[in-house]
């Protein structure tokens, strides 16, 4: 109950103080609502010290690889992190989703749990705005991020989603990490419906590469479908192949060959048919 009360208080703080800064200079292009099921959204969070414009080129890089991700169908949203004092840097004020205490990031790094929860609440408010104002449901939204933004994206996708909320279409983690303090179980429906792409540079000396293995193992134990990729690059650089892999993942998440709901319904129907058929045979045997 104490944790629930803490979450409520921090979420209220996020909506009152942080949401305005998240939408300030968002850098995204707004796509007017269109009819049909092909509309969707990509929400991508930048890393510490960066701005919303740092990754804004994704709105033309991804469609150049997968044309269905063009801005006439997909809205790209690049929120801006609030300016915070970073303990690691002696209180230096930089754009940051939460505080950082240790560097490089590894399995022993301390977490700013309050700051992380605050950031998650800010993203959830952005999702709510997309749902209500654009008419795009959460099931047609991919949430992703780079480094610190990727940590927030994963927490938003897997640890703050109750069953009453729609899961996201997918989650993207570029050179991120799964914070150590968040050990809550993932809702089984969310795990089933929200796949993850986790990419990492093998020479990353800021968020150590073994964080990928550690995080993937934790999430796969929860039943999440994780696609992991490694590239021969450092933290601040990325390979074109990484963007290509991201485009293909987002395209598959938003335009699956067989919609996940349909596949699940067909599986349930098949099991029911086999059960009923075998039951009938058993009842008719002498």
N, C-alpha and C positions, 0 to 999 in steps of 0.2 A: 504493500500500500504506500509506503514511503517513497519507493521508486516511481510509482504511478503519479503521486502528487508532485514529485520533482519534475517529471516529464511535463506535466500540465503547466507548472509555473514557468519552466524554461520555454515551452512553446509559446506561451503568452508573451514572454519577453521577445521572442523571435519575431512574432507577427507585428508587435508594436514598434520595435526599435530597429530590427534588422531587415525587414522585408523591403522597406523603402530603398535602402542602399543596394539591395540585391537587384532591384529593377533599375537603379540609376545607371545610365550609360550601359544598358544591357547589350547593345551592339547587334541585336538580332533583327532579322527582317520579318515583318508580320505578314502572314498569308491569310487573306480573307477566308472565312469558312466556306467550304464547298460541300455539295452533297456527295454521298457515296461513302464507301468503306475504305477508300484508298488514302484518306487523309491521315496524317500522323504528325508526331513531333519528336525532335531530338533536343534534350536539355543537356548541355555540356558545361561542366564546371572547371575553371582554370585552376592552376596551382598557386601556391603561396608566392606573393610578390609580383604576380602577373595581373593582367586586367582582362575584362570580358572580350576585348578585341584580339587578344593573343591567339585565340583559337577560332575566330570568326570565319576564317577562310575555309573551314570545314563545310560551310553551306554551298560551296561550289566545288570543293575537292571531292566530296563523297558522290555528288551527282555525276561528276565527270567519269567516275568508275562504274557506278550503278545508276543509270538514268532515272529509275523510278524514285530516287531520293531527291528529285528536283524540288525547288522551292514552291512550285505551283501545287505540290501535293504535301510536302513535308515542311513544317515550320521549325526553324532552328532558333534555339533560345540559348544565349550565353550570359548567364547572370554574373553580376559583379559582386565579389566578396567585400564585406565591410573592412575598414582599416582597423587593425588591432596592433597592440603592443606584443612583440614576440619575446618571450622569456629567453630563448636561446640566444637572441641577438641583443641582449641587454635592454629590452623594452623598445626596440626600434619599431616605429609605426609603419606597417606595410599592409597591403591587401591580403587578408588571410581568413580562411573559413573557421579556424580555431587556433589555439596557442600551440607552439612547438617547444618542447623541453629538451629533447635529445637529438643528436645528429651524429652519424647517419641513423636512419630509421631501421631498427631491427626488432627481434622478438622480445627485447627487454625494455623497449622505449616506453616512457610514461605517456599516459593519455590525458588530454583535456576533455574529460567526458562531458562536462557542462557545455563547453564550446562546441563539441561535436554534435551534441543533441540540439543545440541552438541552430546549427547549420542545417541539420536534417529538417527541422521544423520550417526553416526558410524555404527549402526546396519543396516541401510538401505544400506550402502555400502557393508556390509558383505552379505546381501541378494542379492544384485546385482552380487557379485562375485559368489555366489552359482548358480544363474540363468545362468550366462554367461559361467563360467568355468566348472560347474558340469552338466549343462543342466537340473536343477531341478527348475520348476516354483514356484513362490510365493504361488500358490494355493496348493502346496505339501509341504509347510513349516509350522511348528508349532514354534512360538516364545514364550519363557517363561523365567521366572526368579524367584529369591528368594529375598524378601525384596526390597532393592533399585533396584536390577536388574529386579524385577517384575514390579516396577513402570515404568521403561524404556520400558519393553516389552509391557505393555498396551498402553503407549503413541505411540509407534511405530505401533502397530496393529490398533489403532482406530483413532488417531488424526493427523496422517501425511500421510494417504493414500487417494489420490485422486482417482476418478473413473477410470482414465486412467491407474492406477496401479492395478495389480491383488491383491485381498485380500489374507490374509494368511489362511491356513487350520484351524488354531485354535490358541488360546493364553492361556498360563498357568501362573497364579499368585499364588505363594506360600508365604504367610505372607507378602504381599506387600500392597501398597496403591495407590490410584488414586490422584495425586497431585492436590491441590485446584485450581491452576491458570488456568488449562486447561479445559475451559468451552466451547470450540468450539463444534458445532454439529458434530456428527459422520455421515459419508456418509452412506446412507440407504443401498446401495449394500454391503458395508463392514460389516455393522451391521448384515445383513442377512447371509453373507457367512462365518463369522469368530466367532465361539462360544468361550466362555471363561470358564475356570475352575478356581475358586478362592477358595483356601483353607486357613484356618487360625487357630491358636491355641487360645483357649479360655483364656489361662493364659499369653498371649503375653503382656509383659510390655514395649516393644520397639516400636512396631507398634500396637497400641491398637486395640483390636478386633472389636470395633464398626466401625473402618475404612472399614471393609469388608461390613457391612450393608450400610454405606454411599456410598461407591463406587459402589456396586451392584445396588442400587436404581438409581444412576445416569446413569449407563450403560444400565439398563433394560428400562429406559425411552427412550433411543435412539434406542430401538428395538433389542438389543444384547441378544442372548440366553446364559444366565449365569447359570452355575452349581456351587453352593456354598456348601462348606463342612467345618465343624468345628471339631476340635479334642481337647481332654483334654491335652494340652501340652503348653510349653512356647515358646519363640521366637527362641531360639537356638536349640531346639529339634524338632523332627518330629516323627510321628507314621508310622509304616510300612503300615498301611491302607492308609495313604496319598500318598505314592509312588504307591500303588496298584490303587488308584483312578486316579492318574496322568497317569499311563500306560494305563488304560482302556480309558481315555479321548483321549489321543494321538492316540491310536489305532483306535478309532471311527472316529477321525478327518481325519486321513490319509487313512483309509480303511472303509468308510461309507457303510452301507448295500445298500443304494440307493444313488449314487452320488448326491450332492446338485444341480448341474447344471441340472441333469436329472429330479430330483423331481420338480424343478422350471419349466422346460420346459413342463413336463407332466401336471402340474397344469394349466399353461397358456393355453395349448391345450384343456384341459377339459372345462375351462371357455369359450373359444372361441366356442367350440362345442355346449355347452348349449345355448350360446347367439345366434348363427346362427340357431340352431334348433327352439328356441322359436320365433325368428324373422320370420322364414319360416312359422310356424304355424299361427302367427299373420297376415301375408300377405295373407294367403289362407283362413282366416275366412271371411265369407260374411259380 
